[in-house]
Amino acid sequence: MAIKVTMNLVVLSLVVVAAALVQGSRAETHVVGDTLGWVVPPGGSVAYTTWAATKTFAVGDVLLFNYTTGEHDVVVAASKTTYDSCSATNALSTEKTGPTSITLTSGEHFYFCSVGTHCSLGQKLAINVSTTATSSPSPTGNTTTSPPPPSSAAQPLAAALPLTLVSIFVALLH
């Protein structure tokens, strides 16, 4: 009897761990600007607008701003108005040590560099994160629909794993 209870606890633990791994594996890390990194972009803000338009941002994803400490920073703007004006007044936060990682929550998010004239030269990023994560607005407010990420085809299979493990657990109880 004690062995069956121990076995059931082990299987239940495996189910919980598997479910946590499936949920955790959905988050993506987006390197802002890809190989460009977080710099004053050549050609202005179109570089980050174009970059964001090719991405799908979901709750729990991480933005990774790659930059050299002392040359740039990441201001999390409180509103689109402060973002548009490149004003760090009332910023939600300012990160000065690169690289900077920010975990995404739902809603509109606005980031810029407050060093010198970097923001007015285009070092700024506006994104929209929703629970369905189908669009990313540009700094001008235009919305572009992005295709689903390549990994989305595997999600139904990954979602079935916890259910399969629970079924095995229930079968072992009998």
N, C-alpha and C positions, 0 to 999 in steps of 0.2 A: 504494500500500500504506500509506504514512504517513497519507494522508487518511482511509482506512478505520479505522485504529487510533485516530486522533484523534476521529473521529466516534463510534466505539464508546466511548471514554472520556467524551465529552460525554454520550452517552445514559446510560451507567452513572451518571455524576454526577447527572443529572436523576432517575434512579430512586431513588438514595439520598436526595436532597433531598425528593422527593415522599413517600417512605416516612416520613421524619422529620416532615414537615408533617402527614401524616395522623395519626401517633401524637400529636403535640403538640396537635392541634386537639381532642382528646377531653377535655382538662382544662377544668374549669369553675371560675369564680371565684364563690364564694358570699359575698355581703355579709351578714354576721351581723346578723340582725334586719331586713334589708332597709332600708326608710326610717327605721325606729326607730333603727338603729345600735347601738353598744355602749354602753348607758346603764343606769341603774337603771330597770328596766321598770315601767310602771304596771301594777298587778295582780299583781306578783311574777313568779316564775320560769316561770309558765305561758306567758308571751310567747315565751321562747326555746325552751321545750319544743314549743310549737305550731309555731314557725318551723321547727325541725329536722325535725318530723314531715312537713313538706311538701317536704322536700329529699331527694335521693339523693346521697350522698357517695361518691366513687370515689378510689382511689389516684391521686395526682397533682393532684387538685383543690386549690384554694386557698381558705382561709377569710380573708376580709378583715374585720377588726374596725375599724370607723370610730369613733374617739373623740378627744377633745381631750386632748393631752398635759398631764399634771398633774392632770387631773380623774378619770382612770380608768387602768387598766393591764390587761394580759392575763397571767394566771398559767396556765401549762400544768401542771396537777396531775399528780403522780406516780402517783396511784391514785384509785379511786372514794372510798375512805375519806377522803383528804385533800380531795377535791372536796366530799363531803357535809359535812365539818366546816368548810369554807372556810378550811383551814389551808394557808398558803403554805410551811410547813416542808417541806423536801425537794422543793420544786417542781422540775420538769424545767427550767423557765425562767420568767422574768418579763420581759415586754416593757412598757416604760414610755413609749415614744414612739409616738403615734398618727399615722396609721393603722398597724396591724400586719397583715402577711400571713403566713400559716402554710400551708405545703404539706403536704397530708395523706398519711399512710402508713396501712397497714391496721391495724385494731384499734380498741379503744375509746379515745376521747380526751375529756378533761375540762378545761374552761377556766372561769375565774372572775376577777372583779375583786377585788383585795385592798385597795382603798382604803376606809377606814372600814368601814361595815356594808353596803357595796354587795352583796357576795356573799349575805349572809343576807337581803337584800331582794329577791333573785332575779336578780342580774346574774351568771348562770352558764349554761354550755352543756355538754351531754353529747351526743356523737355516736358512732356506730359506722361505721367505714369498712371495707368488705370488697372483695375483688377483683370481686365481683359487685354490690356496693353496693346492696342491696335494702332496707336498714332503717336507722333512726336511733333509738337508744333515748332515752327521756326521762330526766331526772335521777332519776326514781323507779325506773328500770330497766324500765319498760314499753317494748315494742318496737312500732313502727308501721311497716307496710309502705307504701312510697311507690311511685307509678306510675313507669315508666321516663321519663327526660327526653324532651322532644319531639324532640331531635336524634337519638335512637336509631334512628329510621327511616332516616336517611341513612347510618348507620354501615356497613351492608353495601356500599353503593355506594362509600364512601370506602375501605373495606378492599380493594375490588377494584382500585383505582387502581394500587397497586404491582405487582400481578400483571399487569395490562395493560401497564404500562411494561416489566416484565421480558420479557414476550412480544415486545414490539416490539424490545427490545434483542437478544434471541436471533435474531429474524428478520433483523436487520441484520448479524449475524455471518455469516450464510450467503450 
